[in-house]
Amino acid sequence: MTATATLTVDLDALAHNVHALAAISGAPVHPVVKADSYGLGAIPVAQRLLREGSRTFFVARLAEGIALRSALGPEPTLYVLDGCVGDAAPALKAADLRPILNHGDQLMAWRAADGGACGLQIDTGMNRLGFRIEDAPAPFEGLSLVMSHLACADEPAQPMNRRQRDAFAAAAARYPGALRSFANSGGCFLGPDYAFDAVRPGICLYGGGPEGRPHDRIKPVATLSARVLQVRDVPAGESIGYSRGFVAPEARRIATCGAGYADGVLRSQCPNGQVWVAGSLRPILGRVSMDVIAVDVTGLDVAVGDPVELFGPNHLLDDAAAAAGTISYELLTSVTARVPRRYEG
């Protein structure tokens, strides 16, 4: 037994989700494994997805692509969303990585290096990365994929979704030999006319819902848990934690648990955060500290060493994120490196 917080990753649930997203969208799934697969571990995640049939992956940074290529070998196609940044062309070529070219300077740098296969991003209204439609280049040799990115896919009724889809369809028609990829996680649920040739889900692979709330087709993948370090009785009128963050209106029984903001438990979990302990959702009381939180276990049979679940199958990721006033993406990627990852399945 250890008091250390642990992030458990259910690879069987991950496999379920990738097949569910393929069925829902009607298109092949090209997983997004950037940011270390949203904190879950890009290498074990991609290795399992490779066994499930995925052959194309997206990362954000050059270093992520190099590490993934080293782990996965020569077979899969790896795209780097940052594109050809600065003098990155030789490193991209050496690792057989395909940059997603986002503006004219990147295109010129890749051509000057005789770079070979690459992707192209068209900005259809998000104004983040990619060529504006009117500035998109003519077709060129080596272009293997053209993509864009939905800004409001988590809001299915948002008219911008359709405007972006139509703009992408028109722009992508200029590149008839390139694979077309448009839909992110939320886009997988918008209908077959958003899927094009391949979809690029991220958060739904890892257990988050497409609209920022749980979805019955998506299984929880990650469980952040900790152990009870101490149990104490707090009399009425006494306070808990820094700055008297909570004052007990009546006697309470408190479990101090071994996870804090140094593990990725956001301070915004107070005052609405909860954990699953002894078969019940119970509130976090007072301030989140660097290494511990205090949980109200009044009336429960809780002892030192007992597990608490901060998010997982009993306290779903989207619900935990909503209680912290944030999104599931931030909750997952906030889990720090000192938290060991444990893989099941």
Stockholm file with secondary structure:
# STOCKHOLM 1.0

chainA/1-345         MTATATLTVDLDALAHNVHALAAISGAPVHPVVKADSYGLGAIPVAQRLLREGSRTFFVARLAEGIALRSALGPEPTLYVLDGCVGDAAPALKAADLRPILNHGDQLMAWRAADGGACGLQIDTGMNRLGFRIEDAPAPFEGLSLVMSHLACADEPAQPMNRRQRDAFAAAAARYPGALRSFANSGGCFLGPDYAFDAVRPGICLYGGGPEGRPHDRIKPVATLSARVLQVRDVPAGESIGYSRGFVAPEARRIATCGAGYADGVLRSQCPNGQVWVAGSLRPILGRVSMDVIAVDVTGLDVAVGDPVELFGPNHLLDDAAAAAGTISYELLTSVTARVPRRYEG
#=GR chainA/1-345 SS CCCSCEEEEEHHHHHHHHHHHHHHHTSCBCCBCHHHHHTTCHHHHHHHHHHTTCCEEEESSHHHHHHHHHHHCSSSEEEETTCSCTTCHHHHHHTTCEEEECSHHHHHHHHHTTCCSEEEEEESSCCSSSEEGGGCCCCCTTEEEEECCCSSTTCTTCHHHHHHHHHHHHHHTTCTTSEEECCCTGGGGSCGGGTTTBBCCCTTTTTCCTTSSCCTTSCCCEEEEEEEEEEEEECTTCEESGGGCEECSSCEEEEEESCCTTTTCCGGGTTTCEEEETTEEEEEESCCCSSCEEEECTTSCCCTTCEEEEESSSSCHHHHHHHTTSCHHHHHHTSCTTSCEEEEC
#=GC SS_cons         CCCSCEEEEEHHHHHHHHHHHHHHHTSCBCCBCHHHHHTTCHHHHHHHHHHTTCCEEEESSHHHHHHHHHHHCSSSEEEETTCSCTTCHHHHHHTTCEEEECSHHHHHHHHHTTCCSEEEEEESSCCSSSEEGGGCCCCCTTEEEEECCCSSTTCTTCHHHHHHHHHHHHHHTTCTTSEEECCCTGGGGSCGGGTTTBBCCCTTTTTCCTTSSCCTTSCCCEEEEEEEEEEEEECTTCEESGGGCEECSSCEEEEEESCCTTTTCCGGGTTTCEEEETTEEEEEESCCCSSCEEEECTTSCCCTTCEEEEESSSSCHHHHHHHTTSCHHHHHHTSCTTSCEEEEC
//
